[in-house]
Amino acid sequence: MPDDKKLNLILERFYNRYNKYNTKVLKKLGEAIKKFDGVSPSQSHIIAQELKYGNDINELLEELSKISGKSVKDLEKTLEIVAKENTDFAEVYYKAQNKEFVKYADNVQLKRFVKSVEKETNKLFRNLSRARNIGFVLKNNKGNSVFRPIKQVYNDLIDEAVFNVTTGVTDYQSAMRNTIKQLADSGIKVNEEKVAYGTGYARRIDSSVKQNVLTGIRKVNIGIQEQVGKQFGADGVEISAHSPCAEDHLPIQGRQYSKKEFEQLNGDLDRPIGEYNCRHFIFSIVLGVNRPEYNSKQLNEMRQESLEKVEYEGKKYTKYEATQVQRKLETEIRKQKDRQIIARASGDKEEIAKAQEKITILTRKYNDFSKNAGIKTYKENLTVAGYKRVAIN
């Protein structure tokens, strides 16, 4: 069965790759902003022409294409491993039913299925090579958030810098600060729906890739289990287990059910097993052949841990709810690190100081909250490539 720790390592590998790319783009934009600081109006127009007709953005898009090509190959390897592990898991049930077990490497039907999932899942990586699908979500003149392709954002940023220089603003960095914050808070987005400019659903690139890989793994797991289950004659399912677990899935996780029982139980849930952000996996079994991986004592310990109440700053949380607070703090810390990175690249000392102060406060709260709740901290979840702590006076 998939190990939750192993799954996290797989997902973080893809996430970190695109998180590093996001940092590189933010630094490039910040460096472009810095070039206009303290120059004359005539110089600003010369710099603008050099930047617009240079190759910076094209090089970044080419790099993204290379990263995505590597991710395609890594995803294919990952799904093949998941498929093999799922098939090996079923061997005992083939034998119990006196059915011939065919290893994944020799199972044409299963390999064809996995290839179809690979093709579907890799669509996102192929879309990343199209410049119109990559960009930022920023406020327009009416205050509405809209998706703008990366090349347009780059050119608009240069035009804004030239405008601020030529109109003689007293503090160039202050004039650019709102744009810097918006760029950092948005990060590189993927326009995930093929829709007209300015509309559609856009998700941050590293999160989009991570979710895409998880979806591919989940589809392989479900599809392989359904197919091998039909082949050996499954009459039940077993659900994986982890802790902390959301309260709605606690009564179901780690147990075995007849197919009919599970369909009824799962159908009554607002958040079905294996869908949305659920990390559980479903395995086809023959009832009575194997005991569940986790016994009643272990599942009860998981339940107690998940529901254990912790108190922080006057609020009470279950252990699971505390992990969700952790995730929100991690997200906010990474956002402030992105702000600090682009501020450093642009030379905005005031914004560097503000972001660094918030990072310090939030990191202290993260560690204090986690210790108080008795849950593990995840330094890797706070990591942003290119971030360096700076001393503030």
N, C-alpha and C positions, 0 to 999 in steps of 0.2 A: 504493500500500500504506500502511496506517496507520503513522505515525511514532510511536515509543515516547514521544518527548518531548511530542508533541501529545496523545497519549492521556493522559499524566500530567497535563497542564494541564486537560484536560476533567474528569478524575476529581477533581482537587484543588479545582476550582470548586464541585462539589457537596459535597465533604468539608468545606471551610472554612465553607460556609453553615451546616451543622449543628453544626460544632465551635463556632462563635460562639454558637449557641443553647444548647449544652451549658454553656458558660461562664456565660451569663446565668442559667440555672436554678441552677447551683451558687452563684452570687453571691446569688441570691434566698433560697436556703436558709440560706446563711451569715448573711445579714442578719437572718433570722428568729431564728436562734440568738442573735445579739448582743443582740436586744431584751430578752432575759431576764437578761442578765448584770447582777448587782448589784441586782436588784429584790426587793421583798418578796413573800412567798407570795400575799398578796391581790392585789398588782399583777400577778403572773404569770398569775392566772386571768383578769383583765380583758384582758391582752395576748393571751392564748390565744384568747379569744372574738373579739376584733377580727381576729386573723389568720385564724381558721377561717372566719369569716363574711365576710371581705373578698373581694376579687376577684383576688388575686395569681395564684393557680394557674389560674383560668379565663382570665385575660389571657395567661398563658404558653401555654396550650393553643390559644387563638385565634391567637396569633402563629405557633405551629407549623403550624397549618392554612394560614395565609397563605404561609409559607415553602414548604410542600409543594405548594401550588397553583402557585407560581412554578416549582418544580422540575419539575412535570409538563410545563409549557410548554417549559422548557429541554431536558428529556429528549426531547420530541417533535422539537424542532429538531435536536438532536444526532443522533438516529437517522436523520432524513431526510438529513442531510449524509453520514453513514456509508453509507447506502444508495446515494446518488448517486455517491459516490466508488467504491464497489464496482462499480456498473454501468458507470461510465466506464472503469474498469480493464479491463473485458471487451470493450470495443468492438473492439480489434484482433483478437480471436479470432472475433468475428462476421464480420468482413471476410475473415479468412483462410479461413473455412469457407463463404464466399459466402452468409451468412445476413443477413437484415435486422436491423439494430441499432435498437432502440427506446430512446430516452432515458428515464431514470427518470421524469421528469415526465409522460411519456405512457404509461408501462408500468403498466396497471391491475393486473395480476397482482402485480407487485412491491410496488406501493403498498398493496394490500390486505394483503399479508404483513406489511409494516412496521407497519401500523396494528394488526395482531393482536399484534405484539411490544410495541408501545407500550402497549396495553391491559393486557397481562400484567405488564410491568415496572412500570407505574404503580400496581399494586395496593399496593405497599409505601407509596407516598406517600399513598394514600387511607387505608390503615390507620393512618397516623400521626395522623390527625385523631380517632381513637377513643382516649379517655383510658385505657381499660383495657389498651391495647397498649403504653403508654409508662410507663416507671418506672425502678426501680433494682433491682439484685441485691444483697441485703444478708443478713447472717447472722440467723437466727431464734434463739429461746431455746435450741435444741438444737445450735446451731453450724452448721446447714445453710444453704447459700446458696439463697435463694428470690427469685423475681421478685415485686416489689410495685408496683402501679400508682402513678403519681406523686401522685395525691390522697391515697392512703393513707400514702405516705411522708411527705408534708407534715404531715398530721395527727398521725402517730406521732411525728414529730420535735418538734412542739409539745408533745405529751403528755410526751415524755421530758424536755424542757426544764423544764416545770412540775414534774414529779416531782423533778428534781434541785434545783430552787429550794425546794420545800416540804419536802424531807427535810433541807435545810440542809447540803448538801455544802460542804466547806471550800474547794474550788476548782472552781467551776462549769465553767470552760474545760477543765480536765483531765477532768471527768466527761463532757463532750461530745466529747472529742477522738477517741475510737475511731469514733464515728458520723461525724464530719467526714471522717476518712480513708476510711471505707467508701464514703461518698457520692462522694468525689473519685475513688477507684479504680474504682468502678463506672461513673460517668458515666451519662447518660441511656441507657437500653437500650430496644430494640424487642423485644417478645415475638413472635418470628417465626412461631411455631406457634400455631394457634388451639386452645389447650388450657386446662385449668382453672388457676385461680390457684395460683401457687406451683410450677408445673412448666413444662416446655417449654424451648426453646432461646432464649436472649436474647443479642443482640449489641449492642454500643455503637452508638448511632444514626448517628454520622458514618461509622463503618466499614461499617455495614449499607447505608447509602445508596450509598457508594462502590462496594461489591461489587455492589449491585443495578444500578447504571448500567453497570459493566463487563460484567455478564451480559447486559444488554440489547444493548450494542454487539456483544458476541460472537455473540449469536443472530442479529442482523441480518446480520453478516458471513457467518456459516455459511449462513443461509437464502438470502441473495441469491446467494452463490457457487454453491450447489447448484442454484438455479433457472436462473440464466444459463448455468451449465455444461450443464444439460440442453438449453437452447435452442440454444446454439451447438455442442453435441456435444463437450464436454470429454473428453479421454482421459488427463488428468494433473492434478497439483496442484503448486503452489509454496508453500513455507513461508516466512514472514517470518523475519527474523533480528535479533538484538540482542546487545549485550555490556555487562556480563558476562551469561553465560547459564549455566543449571544444566547440570551435566555430562551428565545423562541425555538432554538435548535437543541438545547440541552436534553430534553426528554427523548430525542430521536437518535442523537449521535452515538456511534460505537456499537449499535445493536443490529441484530439480524431480524428480518421480517419476511413474511411471504410476499410475493409480488403484489398481491391484492391488498394486503395490509398496508404496505408502503405507499401504494398509489392513493389510498384513502387518506393516510396520515399526511402525506406530502401535499395532497390537494387541498387540505384544510388550512395550510400555512399561507400567510400573506406573503412570506418570502420563502419560496420553495428551496429545498436542498439543492445545492449545486448551481444556483442562479444568482444573478446580481453580484454582490461582493462576498458571497459565501465561499469558504475555503474547503468545504466538505466534498468528498468524492464518494461515488456510488459504485459498488462492486457486485456483479452477478455471482450467485453461489447456489449450491445444492444444500438445502437445509439438513442439518444433522451430520454433515460430513466433518466440518471443522468448528471448533469453538470460536466465538468472536475474538479479535485481536486483544481487546480490552475486557477484563472481567468486571463484575458488578462493583467490586471494591474500588478499582481504578476509576471507573466512570463516576462513582459517587464522590471520590476525591476531586475529580475534575469539576463536578457540579458545585461542590462546596467552595472550591477556589474561585470559580466563575461568579458565584453569587455573594461571596464574602464582601461585606460592606467596608468601605474606607471613607474617612472624612478628611476634607481639605478645605480650608478657608470657609468653614461653615456649611459646606455642601457634602452630601453623601453620594458615593458612587459604588456600584458593584465593580469587581475586578475587571470585568469585560468593559464596562463603561469607562473605567480608568484608562484602559488601553486606547480607547477612542479619544480621550482627552490628550493622551500622549501624542497620538497621530496629529491632532490639530496643532499642538505646540511645535512638533517637528516641522510641520508645513510652514508655520509662521516664522520659525527660526531660519529655515531655508530661504524664505522670501526676503527677510532682512539681510541675509548674506548676499543674495542677488543684488539688492539695493546698494550694499556696500561695495560690491565688485564693480558695478557700472559707475558708481560715484568716484571710486578710485581711478578708474580708467579716464573719466572725464575731468578729474582734478577738482571736484566739488568737495572741499574740505568740511564744510558745514554738514552736508548730507552724509559724508563718511562718518563723522562723529555721532550724528543722530542714529544712524543704522547700527553702528558698533555698540552704542549704549543700549539699544533695544535688544541686540543679540546677547549681550551680557546679562541683562535682566531676565530675558526669556529662557536662556540656558540655565540660569540659577533656579528659576521656577520649575523648569523641566526636571532637573535633578532632584530638587526638593520634593516635588509632587510624586515622582516615581519612587523615591525612598519611603515617603510617607505611605504610599499605596502598596509597597512591597512588591513592585513589579520591576523587571529588568529594564535597564536603559539600553538604547540602541544608537551608539555613536555613529554607525554607518548611515542611519536615517537623518542625521544632522549634517552629513558631509555634503558640501557643495564644491565641486572642482574649481580651483583657482582662488578660493577664499583664503585670506591671510588676516589674522587678527592684527589690528593696529592699536597702538596706545593712544588714548585720548586724554587731553589735559583737563 
